[in-house]
Amino acid sequence: ALTQAQKVMFSMTDSIKENFELGSQLLSEYNEETAGKLLENEMFIDKCESALNEYLLKITSKRLHSSERKLASELLNSVGDHCENLLIVGRKISDEKISFSTQGTMEINTLLQATANIIDTTFTAFKNDDLTAVSRIEPLAQSITEVKEIIKDHHVIRLQTGDCDIDGGFALVDILTSLDRIGSHCSNIGLHIAKKLATDSFDEMHGHIYTNGYKT
């Protein structure tokens, strides 16, 4: 039963990865066909989470441990939600004819690539119980947060010089927030995997649990 639940979550990861690619495309070139595919995938992801959590509640009555998989499905769906947010921002950019400076566009693309990397690394770790991949997730998440702050600082400078406008700033903040939160959710998934796989060691002096580079 739990193996079947795992297969469903693997299908969720495939759809989420595709949705991030679609959402990234919609930021630079919005079209309804791509948006429709993203929403179709999002419906599938939502249905998977609902059905999976209901199923896991049922098999709990068989004295099977399902809490970890329920947590994982909720974390996966959280990543998917932010991919849908990219669609919303892409539509806003298209409808309001918002444009970014050349430098701003390059910075957004850099962060999109970094986020694609953490998604791929996280799902590799999730599917394969890959501890090497797990160890890379948290540093990637921290890098995304740091780059986000740098981009925000650069945008303020461009506002002052007139290279960007206020409307573009709102859209940029929406993009940066979604990407940062995706990184954060990936970090949580990494912690989930680490706790599942590793033997915890207790730091008696500080009272923390250290698990594969994660401190809880």
PyRosetta script that sets phi, psi and omega in degrees:
from pyrosetta import init, pose_from_sequence

init()
pose = pose_from_sequence("ALTQAQKVMFSMTDSIKENFELGSQLLSEYNEETAGKLLENEMFIDKCESALNEYLLKITSKRLHSSERKLASELLNSVGDHCENLLIVGRKISDEKISFSTQGTMEINTLLQATANIIDTTFTAFKNDDLTAVSRIEPLAQSITEVKEIIKDHHVIRLQTGDCDIDGGFALVDILTSLDRIGSHCSNIGLHIAKKLATDSFDEMHGHIYTNGYKT")
pose.set_psi(1, -43.9)
pose.set_omega(1, -178.8)
pose.set_phi(2, -71.4)
pose.set_psi(2, -31.4)
pose.set_omega(2, 176.0)
pose.set_phi(3, -64.6)
pose.set_psi(3, -39.8)
pose.set_omega(3, 177.5)
pose.set_phi(4, -65.3)
pose.set_psi(4, -39.4)
pose.set_omega(4, 177.3)
pose.set_phi(5, -62.5)
pose.set_psi(5, -38.9)
pose.set_omega(5, 178.2)
pose.set_phi(6, -62.7)
pose.set_psi(6, -39.4)
pose.set_omega(6, 179.1)
pose.set_phi(7, -62.5)
pose.set_psi(7, -38.2)
pose.set_omega(7, 178.0)
pose.set_phi(8, -63.7)
pose.set_psi(8, -42.2)
pose.set_omega(8, 179.9)
pose.set_phi(9, -66.5)
pose.set_psi(9, -33.2)
pose.set_omega(9, 176.2)
pose.set_phi(10, -64.5)
pose.set_psi(10, -37.0)
pose.set_omega(10, 175.6)
pose.set_phi(11, -65.2)
pose.set_psi(11, -36.5)
pose.set_omega(11, 176.5)
pose.set_phi(12, -61.6)
pose.set_psi(12, -43.3)
pose.set_omega(12, -178.2)
pose.set_phi(13, -62.9)
pose.set_psi(13, -38.3)
pose.set_omega(13, 179.5)
pose.set_phi(14, -62.9)
pose.set_psi(14, -42.8)
pose.set_omega(14, -180.0)
pose.set_phi(15, -69.0)
pose.set_psi(15, -36.6)
pose.set_omega(15, 179.0)
pose.set_phi(16, -65.7)
pose.set_psi(16, -43.7)
pose.set_omega(16, 178.3)
pose.set_phi(17, -59.5)
pose.set_psi(17, -43.3)
pose.set_omega(17, 178.5)
pose.set_phi(18, -64.7)
pose.set_psi(18, -39.9)
pose.set_omega(18, -179.3)
pose.set_phi(19, -65.6)
pose.set_psi(19, -34.1)
pose.set_omega(19, 177.5)
pose.set_phi(20, -66.6)
pose.set_psi(20, -40.4)
pose.set_omega(20, 177.2)
pose.set_phi(21, -62.2)
pose.set_psi(21, -43.3)
pose.set_omega(21, 179.2)
pose.set_phi(22, -65.2)
pose.set_psi(22, -44.2)
pose.set_omega(22, 179.6)
pose.set_phi(23, -61.7)
pose.set_psi(23, -39.0)
pose.set_omega(23, 178.1)
pose.set_phi(24, -63.9)
pose.set_psi(24, -40.6)
pose.set_omega(24, 177.7)
pose.set_phi(25, -62.8)
pose.set_psi(25, -39.4)
pose.set_omega(25, -176.3)
pose.set_phi(26, -67.9)
pose.set_psi(26, -22.1)
pose.set_omega(26, 178.1)
pose.set_phi(27, -68.6)
pose.set_psi(27, -32.1)
pose.set_omega(27, -177.6)
pose.set_phi(28, -100.9)
pose.set_psi(28, -25.8)
pose.set_omega(28, -178.9)
pose.set_phi(29, -150.8)
pose.set_psi(29, 93.7)
pose.set_omega(29, -175.9)
pose.set_phi(30, -79.7)
pose.set_psi(30, 133.4)
pose.set_omega(30, 170.2)
pose.set_phi(31, -149.9)
pose.set_psi(31, 151.0)
pose.set_omega(31, -172.3)
pose.set_phi(32, -68.2)
pose.set_psi(32, -30.0)
pose.set_omega(32, -179.9)
pose.set_phi(33, -64.8)
pose.set_psi(33, -46.5)
pose.set_omega(33, 177.9)
pose.set_phi(34, -65.2)
pose.set_psi(34, -41.9)
pose.set_omega(34, 178.3)
pose.set_phi(35, -61.1)
pose.set_psi(35, -40.8)
pose.set_omega(35, 179.6)
pose.set_phi(36, -62.8)
pose.set_psi(36, -39.9)
pose.set_omega(36, 178.6)
pose.set_phi(37, -65.6)
pose.set_psi(37, -41.2)
pose.set_omega(37, 178.7)
pose.set_phi(38, -61.7)
pose.set_psi(38, -44.6)
pose.set_omega(38, -179.4)
pose.set_phi(39, -66.6)
pose.set_psi(39, -35.4)
pose.set_omega(39, 176.4)
pose.set_phi(40, -62.1)
pose.set_psi(40, -44.9)
pose.set_omega(40, 177.3)
pose.set_phi(41, -63.8)
pose.set_psi(41, -38.7)
pose.set_omega(41, -178.8)
pose.set_phi(42, -64.7)
pose.set_psi(42, -38.5)
pose.set_omega(42, 175.8)
pose.set_phi(43, -62.1)
pose.set_psi(43, -40.5)
pose.set_omega(43, 178.2)
pose.set_phi(44, -63.2)
pose.set_psi(44, -43.8)
pose.set_omega(44, -179.6)
pose.set_phi(45, -62.9)
pose.set_psi(45, -44.8)
pose.set_omega(45, 179.5)
pose.set_phi(46, -62.0)
pose.set_psi(46, -43.2)
pose.set_omega(46, 179.6)
pose.set_phi(47, -64.8)
pose.set_psi(47, -39.3)
pose.set_omega(47, 178.0)
pose.set_phi(48, -60.0)
pose.set_psi(48, -46.7)
pose.set_omega(48, -178.2)
pose.set_phi(49, -63.2)
pose.set_psi(49, -45.0)
pose.set_omega(49, -178.5)
pose.set_phi(50, -63.3)
pose.set_psi(50, -47.8)
pose.set_omega(50, -178.4)
pose.set_phi(51, -66.6)
pose.set_psi(51, -39.3)
pose.set_omega(51, -177.8)
pose.set_phi(52, -66.5)
pose.set_psi(52, -45.1)
pose.set_omega(52, -179.3)
pose.set_phi(53, -66.0)
pose.set_psi(53, -37.2)
pose.set_omega(53, 176.2)
pose.set_phi(54, -64.4)
pose.set_psi(54, -42.7)
pose.set_omega(54, 179.9)
pose.set_phi(55, -63.8)
pose.set_psi(55, -42.4)
pose.set_omega(55, -179.2)
pose.set_phi(56, -66.2)
pose.set_psi(56, -33.2)
pose.set_omega(56, 175.4)
pose.set_phi(57, -64.7)
pose.set_psi(57, -37.6)
pose.set_omega(57, 179.8)
pose.set_phi(58, -67.4)
pose.set_psi(58, -44.0)
pose.set_omega(58, -176.2)
pose.set_phi(59, -75.2)
pose.set_psi(59, -14.5)
pose.set_omega(59, 175.2)
pose.set_phi(60, -60.7)
pose.set_psi(60, -31.5)
pose.set_omega(60, 178.8)
pose.set_phi(61, -64.9)
pose.set_psi(61, -16.8)
pose.set_omega(61, 176.9)
pose.set_phi(62, -90.1)
pose.set_psi(62, 11.7)
pose.set_omega(62, 179.8)
pose.set_phi(63, 64.3)
pose.set_psi(63, 32.6)
pose.set_omega(63, 174.8)
pose.set_phi(64, -97.1)
pose.set_psi(64, 142.2)
pose.set_omega(64, -178.8)
pose.set_phi(65, -81.7)
pose.set_psi(65, 114.0)
pose.set_omega(65, -174.8)
pose.set_phi(66, -122.5)
pose.set_psi(66, -2.4)
pose.set_omega(66, -172.0)
pose.set_phi(67, -62.3)
pose.set_psi(67, -38.1)
pose.set_omega(67, -179.1)
pose.set_phi(68, -63.4)
pose.set_psi(68, -42.5)
pose.set_omega(68, -178.0)
pose.set_phi(69, -70.9)
pose.set_psi(69, -34.0)
pose.set_omega(69, 175.8)
pose.set_phi(70, -64.0)
pose.set_psi(70, -44.0)
pose.set_omega(70, 178.1)
pose.set_phi(71, -60.8)
pose.set_psi(71, -44.0)
pose.set_omega(71, -178.7)
pose.set_phi(72, -62.0)
pose.set_psi(72, -41.1)
pose.set_omega(72, -179.9)
pose.set_phi(73, -65.2)
pose.set_psi(73, -37.0)
pose.set_omega(73, 178.1)
pose.set_phi(74, -67.7)
pose.set_psi(74, -39.0)
pose.set_omega(74, 178.4)
pose.set_phi(75, -65.8)
pose.set_psi(75, -42.6)
pose.set_omega(75, 179.2)
pose.set_phi(76, -61.3)
pose.set_psi(76, -42.9)
pose.set_omega(76, -179.1)
pose.set_phi(77, -64.9)
pose.set_psi(77, -32.2)
pose.set_omega(77, 177.9)
pose.set_phi(78, -63.0)
pose.set_psi(78, -41.1)
pose.set_omega(78, 176.4)
pose.set_phi(79, -61.4)
pose.set_psi(79, -44.2)
pose.set_omega(79, -179.6)
pose.set_phi(80, -60.4)
pose.set_psi(80, -36.8)
pose.set_omega(80, -179.6)
pose.set_phi(81, -59.8)
pose.set_psi(81, -38.4)
pose.set_omega(81, -178.2)
pose.set_phi(82, -75.2)
pose.set_psi(82, -24.1)
pose.set_omega(82, 172.3)
pose.set_phi(83, -65.7)
pose.set_psi(83, -38.4)
pose.set_omega(83, 176.6)
pose.set_phi(84, -66.0)
pose.set_psi(84, -33.2)
pose.set_omega(84, 177.1)
pose.set_phi(85, -60.9)
pose.set_psi(85, -34.4)
pose.set_omega(85, 177.8)
pose.set_phi(86, -63.2)
pose.set_psi(86, -36.2)
pose.set_omega(86, 175.4)
pose.set_phi(87, -60.3)
pose.set_psi(87, -46.1)
pose.set_omega(87, -177.8)
pose.set_phi(88, -61.6)
pose.set_psi(88, -42.8)
pose.set_omega(88, 178.9)
pose.set_phi(89, -67.4)
pose.set_psi(89, -40.8)
pose.set_omega(89, 178.6)
pose.set_phi(90, -60.0)
pose.set_psi(90, -40.5)
pose.set_omega(90, 178.2)
pose.set_phi(91, -65.0)
pose.set_psi(91, -41.0)
pose.set_omega(91, 178.9)
pose.set_phi(92, -63.2)
pose.set_psi(92, -43.7)
pose.set_omega(92, 179.5)
pose.set_phi(93, -60.2)
pose.set_psi(93, -41.5)
pose.set_omega(93, -179.4)
pose.set_phi(94, -69.9)
pose.set_psi(94, -48.0)
pose.set_omega(94, -176.1)
pose.set_phi(95, -64.7)
pose.set_psi(95, -39.3)
pose.set_omega(95, -175.9)
pose.set_phi(96, -95.9)
pose.set_psi(96, 4.7)
pose.set_omega(96, 178.1)
pose.set_phi(97, 52.9)
pose.set_psi(97, 45.3)
pose.set_omega(97, 178.6)
pose.set_phi(98, -79.4)
pose.set_psi(98, 139.6)
pose.set_omega(98, 176.9)
pose.set_phi(99, -131.1)
pose.set_psi(99, 152.6)
pose.set_omega(99, 177.6)
pose.set_phi(100, -111.5)
pose.set_psi(100, 156.6)
pose.set_omega(100, 175.3)
pose.set_phi(101, -66.0)
pose.set_psi(101, 163.9)
pose.set_omega(101, 178.8)
pose.set_phi(102, -58.3)
pose.set_psi(102, -44.4)
pose.set_omega(102, 179.7)
pose.set_phi(103, -65.8)
pose.set_psi(103, -41.1)
pose.set_omega(103, 178.8)
pose.set_phi(104, -62.3)
pose.set_psi(104, -41.3)
pose.set_omega(104, 178.4)
pose.set_phi(105, -63.1)
pose.set_psi(105, -41.7)
pose.set_omega(105, 178.4)
pose.set_phi(106, -62.5)
pose.set_psi(106, -40.6)
pose.set_omega(106, -179.3)
pose.set_phi(107, -68.0)
pose.set_psi(107, -40.8)
pose.set_omega(107, 176.6)
pose.set_phi(108, -61.0)
pose.set_psi(108, -44.3)
pose.set_omega(108, -179.6)
pose.set_phi(109, -63.7)
pose.set_psi(109, -35.9)
pose.set_omega(109, 177.5)
pose.set_phi(110, -62.5)
pose.set_psi(110, -43.7)
pose.set_omega(110, -179.3)
pose.set_phi(111, -71.0)
pose.set_psi(111, -34.4)
pose.set_omega(111, 175.3)
pose.set_phi(112, -61.8)
pose.set_psi(112, -42.2)
pose.set_omega(112, 178.5)
pose.set_phi(113, -64.8)
pose.set_psi(113, -40.7)
pose.set_omega(113, 178.5)
pose.set_phi(114, -64.5)
pose.set_psi(114, -38.6)
pose.set_omega(114, 179.6)
pose.set_phi(115, -70.0)
pose.set_psi(115, -39.3)
pose.set_omega(115, 175.4)
pose.set_phi(116, -59.8)
pose.set_psi(116, -37.4)
pose.set_omega(116, 180.0)
pose.set_phi(117, -65.7)
pose.set_psi(117, -43.8)
pose.set_omega(117, -178.5)
pose.set_phi(118, -70.3)
pose.set_psi(118, -34.3)
pose.set_omega(118, 176.4)
pose.set_phi(119, -62.9)
pose.set_psi(119, -47.7)
pose.set_omega(119, -179.5)
pose.set_phi(120, -62.5)
pose.set_psi(120, -43.3)
pose.set_omega(120, 179.9)
pose.set_phi(121, -64.5)
pose.set_psi(121, -42.8)
pose.set_omega(121, -178.6)
pose.set_phi(122, -64.5)
pose.set_psi(122, -44.5)
pose.set_omega(122, -177.6)
pose.set_phi(123, -73.1)
pose.set_psi(123, -28.4)
pose.set_omega(123, 172.1)
pose.set_phi(124, -63.7)
pose.set_psi(124, -45.6)
pose.set_omega(124, 177.6)
pose.set_phi(125, -61.7)
pose.set_psi(125, -41.5)
pose.set_omega(125, -176.4)
pose.set_phi(126, -67.1)
pose.set_psi(126, -44.3)
pose.set_omega(126, -176.6)
pose.set_phi(127, -73.7)
pose.set_psi(127, -35.2)
pose.set_omega(127, -170.8)
pose.set_phi(128, -108.6)
pose.set_psi(128, 3.2)
pose.set_omega(128, -173.5)
pose.set_phi(129, 49.2)
pose.set_psi(129, 48.8)
pose.set_omega(129, -172.9)
pose.set_phi(130, -93.4)
pose.set_psi(130, 106.3)
pose.set_omega(130, -176.9)
pose.set_phi(131, -69.4)
pose.set_psi(131, -29.7)
pose.set_omega(131, 176.5)
pose.set_phi(132, -63.8)
pose.set_psi(132, -43.9)
pose.set_omega(132, 177.1)
pose.set_phi(133, -64.9)
pose.set_psi(133, -40.1)
pose.set_omega(133, 178.7)
pose.set_phi(134, -56.5)
pose.set_psi(134, -42.1)
pose.set_omega(134, -176.2)
pose.set_phi(135, -67.3)
pose.set_psi(135, -18.1)
pose.set_omega(135, -179.2)
pose.set_phi(136, -89.1)
pose.set_psi(136, -16.0)
pose.set_omega(136, -170.8)
pose.set_phi(137, -67.3)
pose.set_psi(137, -51.4)
pose.set_omega(137, -175.1)
pose.set_phi(138, -62.2)
pose.set_psi(138, -44.6)
pose.set_omega(138, 176.2)
pose.set_phi(139, -60.4)
pose.set_psi(139, -36.7)
pose.set_omega(139, 177.4)
pose.set_phi(140, -64.8)
pose.set_psi(140, -41.8)
pose.set_omega(140, 179.4)
pose.set_phi(141, -62.8)
pose.set_psi(141, -41.6)
pose.set_omega(141, 178.9)
pose.set_phi(142, -65.1)
pose.set_psi(142, -38.2)
pose.set_omega(142, 178.7)
pose.set_phi(143, -63.6)
pose.set_psi(143, -41.3)
pose.set_omega(143, 179.2)
pose.set_phi(144, -60.8)
pose.set_psi(144, -43.9)
pose.set_omega(144, 178.8)
pose.set_phi(145, -62.6)
pose.set_psi(145, -43.0)
pose.set_omega(145, -179.2)
pose.set_phi(146, -66.4)
pose.set_psi(146, -42.8)
pose.set_omega(146, 178.9)
pose.set_phi(147, -65.0)
pose.set_psi(147, -38.0)
pose.set_omega(147, 177.4)
pose.set_phi(148, -56.5)
pose.set_psi(148, -45.1)
pose.set_omega(148, -179.0)
pose.set_phi(149, -66.6)
pose.set_psi(149, -37.6)
pose.set_omega(149, 177.4)
pose.set_phi(150, -63.5)
pose.set_psi(150, -43.3)
pose.set_omega(150, -179.9)
pose.set_phi(151, -63.5)
pose.set_psi(151, -40.6)
pose.set_omega(151, 178.1)
pose.set_phi(152, -62.0)
pose.set_psi(152, -41.3)
pose.set_omega(152, 178.2)
pose.set_phi(153, -63.6)
pose.set_psi(153, -42.7)
pose.set_omega(153, 179.0)
pose.set_phi(154, -63.7)
pose.set_psi(154, -36.7)
pose.set_omega(154, -179.5)
pose.set_phi(155, -65.2)
pose.set_psi(155, -39.6)
pose.set_omega(155, 178.2)
pose.set_phi(156, -59.1)
pose.set_psi(156, -42.3)
pose.set_omega(156, 178.5)
pose.set_phi(157, -62.7)
pose.set_psi(157, -42.2)
pose.set_omega(157, -179.6)
pose.set_phi(158, -67.7)
pose.set_psi(158, -31.5)
pose.set_omega(158, 174.5)
pose.set_phi(159, -63.5)
pose.set_psi(159, -42.1)
pose.set_omega(159, -178.5)
pose.set_phi(160, -67.2)
pose.set_psi(160, -31.4)
pose.set_omega(160, -179.7)
pose.set_phi(161, -91.9)
pose.set_psi(161, -4.8)
pose.set_omega(161, 179.1)
pose.set_phi(162, 83.0)
pose.set_psi(162, 10.7)
pose.set_omega(162, 179.2)
pose.set_phi(163, -79.3)
pose.set_psi(163, -19.3)
pose.set_omega(163, 176.8)
pose.set_phi(164, -133.9)
pose.set_psi(164, 159.3)
pose.set_omega(164, 179.4)
pose.set_phi(165, -116.6)
pose.set_psi(165, 176.4)
pose.set_omega(165, -175.6)
pose.set_phi(166, -63.9)
pose.set_psi(166, -44.5)
pose.set_omega(166, -178.6)
pose.set_phi(167, -60.1)
pose.set_psi(167, -42.3)
pose.set_omega(167, 176.8)
pose.set_phi(168, -62.6)
pose.set_psi(168, -33.6)
pose.set_omega(168, 179.3)
pose.set_phi(169, -64.6)
pose.set_psi(169, -41.9)
pose.set_omega(169, 178.4)
pose.set_phi(170, -62.4)
pose.set_psi(170, -44.3)
pose.set_omega(170, 179.5)
pose.set_phi(171, -63.6)
pose.set_psi(171, -40.9)
pose.set_omega(171, -179.8)
pose.set_phi(172, -62.0)
pose.set_psi(172, -45.3)
pose.set_omega(172, 179.7)
pose.set_phi(173, -60.8)
pose.set_psi(173, -40.5)
pose.set_omega(173, 177.8)
pose.set_phi(174, -60.4)
pose.set_psi(174, -43.1)
pose.set_omega(174, 179.9)
pose.set_phi(175, -64.5)
pose.set_psi(175, -49.7)
pose.set_omega(175, -177.6)
pose.set_phi(176, -60.7)
pose.set_psi(176, -40.6)
pose.set_omega(176, -180.0)
pose.set_phi(177, -63.4)
pose.set_psi(177, -45.1)
pose.set_omega(177, 179.9)
pose.set_phi(178, -62.2)
pose.set_psi(178, -44.1)
pose.set_omega(178, -178.0)
pose.set_phi(179, -67.4)
pose.set_psi(179, -39.4)
pose.set_omega(179, 178.4)
pose.set_phi(180, -64.8)
pose.set_psi(180, -39.5)
pose.set_omega(180, -179.5)
pose.set_phi(181, -71.3)
pose.set_psi(181, -33.5)
pose.set_omega(181, 173.7)
pose.set_phi(182, -60.7)
pose.set_psi(182, -45.3)
pose.set_omega(182, 177.8)
pose.set_phi(183, -59.3)
pose.set_psi(183, -40.6)
pose.set_omega(183, 179.8)
pose.set_phi(184, -65.3)
pose.set_psi(184, -42.9)
pose.set_omega(184, 178.5)
pose.set_phi(185, -65.8)
pose.set_psi(185, -37.8)
pose.set_omega(185, 176.4)
pose.set_phi(186, -62.2)
pose.set_psi(186, -39.6)
pose.set_omega(186, 177.1)
pose.set_phi(187, -61.1)
pose.set_psi(187, -41.1)
pose.set_omega(187, 178.5)
pose.set_phi(188, -65.4)
pose.set_psi(188, -38.1)
pose.set_omega(188, 177.0)
pose.set_phi(189, -64.8)
pose.set_psi(189, -41.1)
pose.set_omega(189, 177.6)
pose.set_phi(190, -59.9)
pose.set_psi(190, -41.6)
pose.set_omega(190, 177.5)
pose.set_phi(191, -63.3)
pose.set_psi(191, -41.7)
pose.set_omega(191, 177.5)
pose.set_phi(192, -58.2)
pose.set_psi(192, -45.8)
pose.set_omega(192, -179.1)
pose.set_phi(193, -66.6)
pose.set_psi(193, -44.3)
pose.set_omega(193, -179.1)
pose.set_phi(194, -59.5)
pose.set_psi(194, -43.6)
pose.set_omega(194, 180.0)
pose.set_phi(195, -64.8)
pose.set_psi(195, -35.8)
pose.set_omega(195, -179.3)
pose.set_phi(196, -68.3)
pose.set_psi(196, -38.6)
pose.set_omega(196, -170.5)
pose.set_phi(197, -94.1)
pose.set_psi(197, -31.7)
pose.set_omega(197, -165.9)
pose.set_phi(198, -98.2)
pose.set_psi(198, 160.9)
pose.set_omega(198, 170.5)
pose.set_phi(199, -90.1)
pose.set_psi(199, 119.9)
pose.set_omega(199, -176.9)
pose.set_phi(200, -72.6)
pose.set_psi(200, 146.1)
pose.set_omega(200, 173.5)
pose.set_phi(201, -120.8)
pose.set_psi(201, 135.1)
pose.set_omega(201, -173.7)
pose.set_phi(202, -97.0)
pose.set_psi(202, 126.5)
pose.set_omega(202, 176.0)
pose.set_phi(203, -88.9)
pose.set_psi(203, 99.1)
pose.set_omega(203, -173.3)
pose.set_phi(204, -64.6)
pose.set_psi(204, -31.2)
pose.set_omega(204, -176.8)
pose.set_phi(205, -70.5)
pose.set_psi(205, -42.6)
pose.set_omega(205, -174.4)
pose.set_phi(206, -103.1)
pose.set_psi(206, -11.1)
pose.set_omega(206, 177.0)
pose.set_phi(207, 72.7)
pose.set_psi(207, 28.4)
pose.set_omega(207, 179.2)
pose.set_phi(208, -110.6)
pose.set_psi(208, 156.6)
pose.set_omega(208, 171.0)
pose.set_phi(209, -101.4)
pose.set_psi(209, 127.2)
pose.set_omega(209, 177.8)
pose.set_phi(210, -107.2)
pose.set_psi(210, 125.8)
pose.set_omega(210, -178.0)
pose.set_phi(211, -133.3)
pose.set_psi(211, 105.2)
pose.set_omega(211, 177.2)
pose.set_phi(212, 49.6)
pose.set_psi(212, 45.7)
pose.set_omega(212, 176.6)
pose.set_phi(213, 89.4)
pose.set_psi(213, -6.9)
pose.set_omega(213, 178.2)
pose.set_phi(214, -99.4)
pose.set_psi(214, 137.2)
pose.set_omega(214, 176.7)
pose.set_phi(215, -108.3)
pose.set_psi(215, 128.3)
pose.set_omega(215, -179.4)
pose.set_phi(216, -124.1)
pose.dump_pdb("model.pdb")
